[in-house]
Amino acid sequence: MFKYSLDNKRYHTLNYELTKIFGCRVFKVSLNGGFSCPNFKNGTGCIYCSAKGSGDFAGDKNDSIKLQFNKVKEKLNNKWPDTKYIAYFQANTNTYAPVNILKKKFEEALSIKNVVGLNIGTRPDAITDECLEYLSDLNKRTYLTVELGLQSMHDETLKLINRGHNLECFDKCVKKLRDNNINVVVHVINGLPYETHEMMMDTVRHLNKLDIQGIKIHMLHVLKNTPLESFYKKTKFHLLTKEEYVKIVCDQIEELNEKIVIHRLTGDGAKDDLIAPLWTLKKVSVLDDIDKELKRRGTYQGFNKTILNRVKLICKRFIKKGDITVDATCGNGNDTLMLALLSKKVFSFDIQKEAIDKTKTLLKENNINNVTLINSTHEKIDTYLKDYDKKISLVIYNLGYLPCGNKEITTNHKSTLASIKKAYNMLNNKGIILVTFYPHEEGKKEAKTVLDYLNKNNIKYVKYTNTNNVNAPFLIEIKK
């Protein structure tokens, strides 16, 4: 089970986070404070926004905050009598009013029994200094979260959808809120007109660089009587299929920092107003497909943080209990330990006595006794393991230098290639070699030398990357 989930999800769930904080079930109650929006000018705002200002499932603005709240609470109490609540001001821009009006609405919500926090949906260009001061005060008295709409990190997209602010405005607002220790949740939309897969991934990568605490991922809805409806009918821009959306969301989850709480993975569109895509009406099905796809991949939130997670996944799926495996660069012993838990027998090489000693200690701490440590260069794999020719199932090379060790001592492109050639010939008929390359000077030489050899000799391999950064570490899987 993923460590940030209580219900076997592979991502950091809001249920987990709230239960951890409050020790019980916590529900969000959507409210309509009757606020307007600074971007709603000349009868239009963001091109996708309905007349209800993204508050289709919030309460009736003509009712008091307490009445709206109690209508929802009565339904929940029938099923979960002992619970706490967060008042969620959802519709329109909930900081777009004089502070005395904000106080009246928010304090009314906080006065309700068992309300333990506030979620305030707003825009990055709608928080004045006076408002920020009040939010900072609220944050000292309750569990406060400010939800900011970003939708996309790309200014050209923000202009197209008539968002009314740019990325710089958003980033500055996040910093102001975090300087006051206020939790920030960010809304993004997948499937915005003309955005590519890579553009949607860039938005999540940008959020990873910021100090945010949560994210809501939505699918673009084309709703009746919105500018987007006219734009869609005129241009016929591509709307994501359910399968495309699931793939993109799973890719984003793999990229997303594991500490960021995922509040939503798909949005709701009012059934009577939804023009397209109609598959979004089956929300449970979409969420189930996301869970299934992550399980099929064997991945989880933050998986792409390090390419070594891919190494572990391949090893766990490939190695059988009777296999003989080799760690060609034992380093601190983590790969050796992993192989030992999966394999029948492991041979582990390193030229540094320090690495051998660290690995020996780690294995002893875990009561591992199926490993032979070899304090020598992996270039001599054929000499030390001559009795295991054609019997080896997997060999790992985690190249570079010893972590926290002497960076002057590193693997070498000539000896690495020589070792890989020998290891390849010693594999059984279904064996594989995993090689992780790093972007330091010698690592770049190793990558070029090995890949040139494999390509020249038509040896099959698969390359894995977890980022669009060409200078990031990457993995290859060499197959028999």
N, C-alpha and C positions, 0 to 999 in steps of 0.2 A: 504493500500500500504506500502511495506517495505520502511523504511526511507532513504535508500541509492539507490533508484531507481526512474527513471522518467517514466518508462514504465511498471509498475506493476510487475516487477520481484521480486523474493524473495531473492535476493542477491545483493551485492554491485557492481553495474555495472560501467564499464569504462565510458560509456556515461554520467552517473550521475557525476562522479568525474571530468571529463574534462569540462563539462558544468558548474559545480560549480566553477572551477578555472578560466575559460576563458570567461564564460558568453555567449557562442555560440557553435554551432556545430563544433567539431574538428575531423579530419580524420587522420589516420595513413597511410602513403605512404611507402610501402615496397621497399627498395633499395638494390642493390648489389654493395658493395664497392670493389669487386674483391679480398677480403682477403682470406687467406687459413686458416688452422687449425693446431695447434700444436699436435693434437692427430691423424692427418692423416699421418701415417707412414707405409711404405712398402705397400702402396696402400690400406690401410684400416684405419678406425677410429672407432667410435662407431658403433656397429654392425647393427643398424637400419638406419644409415645415408645414404642418397642418394648421388650421385656424385655432386649434387647441394648444398650439405651442409645445408640441411633443409631450403633452400631458393628457393623452387620450384615456389613460387609465387612472388618472388622478381623481380627486373628489370634485364635487360641485362647488365652484367658486362662490356661489350665492349662499352656501352654508357656512357657518362659523367653523373655525379650525377644529374645535372640540366635537362638533356634530359630525363633520367629515370623518374624524378619527374614530368616533364611537360606532359609526355605521360599519366600518371595516372590522373593528375590534370585536363586535358582537359575533360576526361570522367566524373569526379565529378562535374566540373563546369556547365555542362549541366543540372544537377539535383539540385545541391546546389551551387549557384553562390557566396553566401556570407558565407564563412567558413574559418577556420584556419587549419593548418596542423602540424603534427609531422612527421619528417623524421625518418623512422625506418630502421636502418641498420640490416638486418635480416640474410643474407646468411653467413654461416660459422662463424668464430670467429673474431669479428669486433674490437678487440683490439690487434690482433696478427700481429703487424707491428711496425716499428719505429714510434716514436711520430710525426715526421715531416710528415709522410705519413698520419697518423690519422688526423692531423690538416688540411691537404689539403682537405681530403674527408669531414670531419665534418663541417669545416668552409664554404665550398662550399654549403652544404645543408642549413646552417644557413643564408646564404646570400640571399636565395630565399624568395621572398615576401610572407608574411603571414605564414611562418614557425615559429612556436612558441616554438618548442622543439625538442629534439632528444631522440630516444630510440635506445640503442646500445646492440645488442645481443652478448654475449660472454661467456667465460668459467671462472670458479673461479681460474684456474691455468694460466690464460693468461693476468693478469693485473700487470704490473711491477710498481715499485715505481714511475718511471718517468711518466708512463701512468696515474697512480692514481693522480698525481699532476696536470696533464692536465685535467683530468675529474673533479677534484675539481674546477679548474678555469672555465670550461664550466658550471658547476652547478651554478656558481654565475652569469652567463650571460644568461642562458636559462633554460627552463624546461627540466631537464635531468633525464632519467631513464636508469639504467643499468639492462639488462635482463640476469640472470644467469641460465644456465642449471644445475639442480640437478638430476632430473628424479626419484631418489629414495634415501631415507636416509640410505638404507641398503648396507653396503660395499660389501657384497657377491654378491648382484645384480649389483652394479657398476663394479665389477670385471668381472662378466659374460658378461655384455654388452660392455666391453672394454672401459669404460668411461674415464679412464686415470687419475682420481683423486678420493679421498675418501671424506667422510663426513667432516672430520676435516678440510681439505683444503677448502671446501665450506664454512663452518661456519666462518673460519678466514677471508675469502674474504668478506663475508657479513658484518662482524664487521668493516673491513677497510673502506668499502664504506659508512657505516652508520656513522662512526667516522668523515667522511667528508660530512655528511648530504646529501648523494646521494641516491635518491630513488632506491629501489631494487625490481625487479619483478622476481619471480622464476618459472621455467618450471618444471613440473613433468609429468610423464607418467604412466598411469594406464594400467595394463595388461602385464607388463614386465614378461618374462619367470619365472614361478614358484613362483611368488609373490602371497600371499594370500590376502584376503580382509583385514585382520588385519594389514598386512605389509603396504598396501597402506594407510590405516588409520593412521598408525604410522608416515608416511611421512608428512601428513598434521599436525598431532599433534606436530611434531618436528618444523615445520615452524611456528606454533603458538607461540613457545617459542622464536623465533627470531624477530628482528626488521625489518620486511619486509613490503613493501607497496602494493605488488600485487602478483598475482599468475596466471599462465596459466596451465590448466589441459588438457592433451592430451590423446588420445587413441593410443596404440602402433599400428603402421602400418608396415606390412610386404611389402617391396618394392622390385621390381625386381633389380637384380644385386647388392644386398647387402649381407653381411655375414649372416644377419638375415634370408634371404630367404633360404639359405642352411641349417641353423640351424633349421628352422621351418620344412622344408621338411624332415630333418633327424629325429628330435625328436617328431614332431607333438605335441609340448606343447600346452596347452589349451589357445586359444584366447577368450577373453571375448565376450559373446553375447551382443547384444544391451541392452537387459533387465538387464544383470549383470552390464554393464557399467553405465546405468542410476541409478541403485540402489547405486553403489559405489560412484558416483559423488554426489548424494543427501546426502548420509551419510557424505561425506567429507565437503559439504557445511554446513551442520548442525554443524559440528565440528569447522569450520573455523572462526577465529576471525572476527567479523562483520566489522571491520575497514579496513581489507585487501581487496583491489579492485580485483575483478575477471575479468581478461582480456580475458579469453577464457575458454570454458567448453568442447570443443572438437576440435581436430585438423583436418587439411586438408591433404589428400594424393593425389598426382597427379593421375588422373584417369587412364592414360595409364600405370603407373608404379605400381599401387596398386594390390597386390596379395590377401591380406586379412587384416582385415575383410571388406567385401564389403558393409556392412551396414553403414560404416562411410562415404560413398559417399553422403548419404542423411543427410547432416549436419543439415538442418532446422528441419527435423523430429526428430533428436536426441535432439536438443535444446528444441523443443516443448514437448517431452516426459519428459525431466528433469523438465520443468515448471509444467507439469501436475502432476508429481509424488510429487513434493514439495507441490502443492496445495492439493492433495489428503491426504498427511500426515498432512497438516496444519502447516508445519514447514518452516524455513527460515535460512539464514546464521547466525551462532552463536547461534542457538537454544539450543545447548547442553552446553552452558556456565554455565547454572544452571538447576538443575532438577526441579526447580520451574516453568520453562517454560512449562514443561510437565503437571504440576498440572493445570496451567491456560488453557492449550489446552483441557484437559479432561473436566474441568468445563464448558468451553464455548460450547463444543459439547454436554455435557450431560444435563445441567440444563435448565429447562423450566421456563417461567415467573411465573407460578403459584406454583412453588416449595417452600418448606420450607427447609432451609439449616442451618448448624451449623459450626461455626469456633471454634474448641475446644481449640485453643491456639491463641488468637488474636494478641499477640505481638505488633508490631507497627501499625497494622490495615490494612495492604495492602490486605491480603486475605479476611478480613471482607468486605472491600470496593468492591472488585471484586465480592464477593457473592451477595452483596446488589444490584449491578447493573444487576445481572443476575436473582435473585430470587424474590419471592413475599415477603418472610419474612426470616430474619436471626437472629439467636441467637449466641452470641459471648462470650466465656469464657476466663478468665485469673485470676490467683491468685494474680497477682501484680497490685496494684492500678495504678502504673506508666503506665503499658500497657493499662489499661482501659482508662486512661486520654488521652494518645496519640491517641488511636483509636477514642475516642469521638471527639477530635479536627479534625482528618482527615475526619471523616464523616460530621462534621459541615461545613468544608471547601468545601465539594462536595455536600452540600445540600441533604444529605441522611437521611431519616427518617423511614426506614423500618427495623431498627436493634435494638435489645434489648441486652444491654451489661450486663454481669453477672460477678461480681467480686468474683469468687469462683472457686474451682477446677472442672475440667471437669469430675471428677469421680462421681459428683452428677448430671450428665446429666439427669438421670431418675427422680430425684426429681424435678428439676427446669422445666423440659419439659414433665411432666407426662401427660399433656393434648394433647401432640402431638405424643403419642405412635402410631407407625405404619404409621405415616404421614410424616416422615422426608425422604427427597430424597438423601441428601449428607451430609457427615461430613468430615471436614478437620482437620488433626493433623499435624502441622508443629512443630515437637518436638525440644527439646533443650532449650536454654536460650534466653532471650530477646535480640535481636540485639542491641548493644551499651549499654546494661544494665549490671546488676550484673551477672557474669558468674557462681557465686556460687549457684544461684537459677535456677534450671533446672527441666525439667519434669523427672518423676521417673518411672522406668520400672514396678513397681507394680501397681501404680495408672493409668499408661497409659494402661496397659492390662485390668484392671478393667473397665476403661472408654470405651475402644473399645468393650468389651463384651456387655456392656449395650447399647452402640450406635448401635451395630449390630442388637440387638433385637428390637430396636425402628425404624429401617428403614422400609419404605414401601416395597412392594414385588419386586421392581426393583431398590432399593436404593444401593448406594455405599459408601465406606469409603476410603479416601485417606490419607496415612500416609507417611510423609517424615522423614527418619532416618538420623542422623548425626554421624560421626565416633569418637566422643569423648567417654570417658570411659562409662558414663551412657547411651549414645546413642547406643553403642554396646550392652549393656545389654538389652535395650529396643528392639532392632532389634531381638536379639536371643529369648527373652521371647515371643514376639508377633508371630514371625514366627514358633517357636516350637508349640505354641498353635494352630495356624491355621492349620499346617500340621497334628497335632495329631487329630484334630477334622474334618479333611477333608473339611475345609472351603475354597472356591475358592478365589484365588487372583492372580494378575499379578504383576510381579516385573519389574520395569523400571530402567535402568541405562543409563548414558550418557557418560561413559568413561570405559576404561579397568582397571582403578585404583580401587582395591578392597576396599580401604579406603575412597573412595569418598561417598558423600551423595547419597541415593537412595530412590526410591518411590515404595510403593505397593498400588495397587487398590484392595480392598476387595469387592467382589460382593455377592449379595444375591443369 
